[in-house]
Amino acid sequence: MTAIHVSVPVALLQEFDQTIGYHHSRSKKISQLMKHHLSTDGMLIADASSRQLMAALHARKDVDETMKLLLLQILSNSP
């Protein structure tokens, strides 16, 4: 493990701490976020098009088959 120093605005850190709760490790969560960022090529949900989001949902194993059929139908009808 390597220790790093990161500067963030106080309000951002407070909001981050509230979302992870007091029983989770800040370092572990930041490491998970970094791994996710690298594995997804840096793409954020907010940056994805509706078509990309629907395709990603269709590819998931935990999505209901009816939902997958609806997504496929929408994807095939959109430009």
C-alpha positions as CSV (number, residue, x, y, z in Angstrom):
1,M,0.0,0.0,0.0
2,T,1.1,3.6,-0.7
3,A,-0.2,6.6,1.3
4,I,-1.1,9.6,-0.8
5,H,-2.2,13.2,0.1
6,V,-5.2,14.6,-1.7
7,S,-6.7,18.1,-1.3
8,V,-10.5,18.3,-1.6
9,P,-13.0,21.0,-0.7
10,V,-14.2,20.6,2.9
11,A,-17.9,20.5,1.8
12,L,-17.1,17.7,-0.7
13,L,-15.3,15.6,2.0
14,Q,-18.2,16.1,4.4
15,E,-20.7,15.0,1.8
16,F,-18.5,12.0,0.9
17,D,-18.2,11.0,4.5
18,Q,-22.0,11.2,5.0
19,T,-22.6,8.9,2.0
20,I,-20.1,6.2,3.1
21,G,-21.1,6.4,6.7
22,Y,-18.9,6.1,9.8
23,H,-18.5,2.3,9.7
24,H,-16.7,2.3,6.3
25,S,-13.2,3.1,5.4
26,R,-12.6,6.3,3.4
27,S,-9.4,4.9,2.0
28,K,-11.1,1.6,0.9
29,K,-14.0,3.5,-0.8
30,I,-11.6,5.8,-2.7
31,S,-9.6,2.8,-3.8
32,Q,-12.8,1.1,-5.0
33,L,-13.8,4.3,-6.9
34,M,-10.4,4.5,-8.5
35,K,-10.6,0.8,-9.6
36,H,-14.1,1.4,-11.0
37,H,-12.9,4.5,-12.9
38,L,-10.1,2.5,-14.5
39,S,-12.2,-0.5,-15.3
40,T,-14.9,1.6,-17.0
41,D,-12.5,3.6,-19.0
42,G,-13.4,6.6,-16.9
43,M,-17.0,6.7,-18.1
44,L,-19.6,8.1,-15.7
45,I,-23.3,7.4,-15.7
46,A,-24.0,11.1,-16.2
47,D,-21.8,11.0,-19.4
48,A,-23.5,8.0,-20.9
49,S,-26.2,8.4,-23.6
50,S,-29.6,6.8,-23.0
51,R,-28.8,4.2,-25.6
52,Q,-25.5,3.3,-23.8
53,L,-27.4,3.0,-20.5
54,M,-30.1,0.8,-22.0
55,A,-27.5,-1.4,-23.6
56,A,-25.6,-1.7,-20.3
57,L,-28.8,-2.7,-18.5
58,H,-29.6,-5.3,-21.2
59,A,-26.2,-6.9,-20.7
60,R,-26.6,-7.2,-16.9
61,K,-27.5,-10.6,-15.5
62,D,-29.6,-9.2,-12.7
63,V,-32.1,-7.5,-15.0
64,D,-35.5,-9.2,-15.5
65,E,-36.0,-10.9,-18.9
66,T,-39.2,-8.8,-19.6
67,M,-37.2,-5.6,-19.0
68,K,-34.4,-7.0,-21.3
69,L,-37.0,-7.6,-24.1
70,L,-38.4,-4.1,-23.7
71,L,-34.9,-2.6,-23.8
72,L,-34.0,-4.6,-26.9
73,Q,-37.2,-3.4,-28.6
74,I,-36.5,0.3,-27.7
75,L,-32.8,-0.1,-28.8
76,S,-33.8,-1.6,-32.2
77,N,-36.3,1.2,-32.8
78,S,-34.0,4.1,-31.9
79,P,-31.6,5.8,-34.4
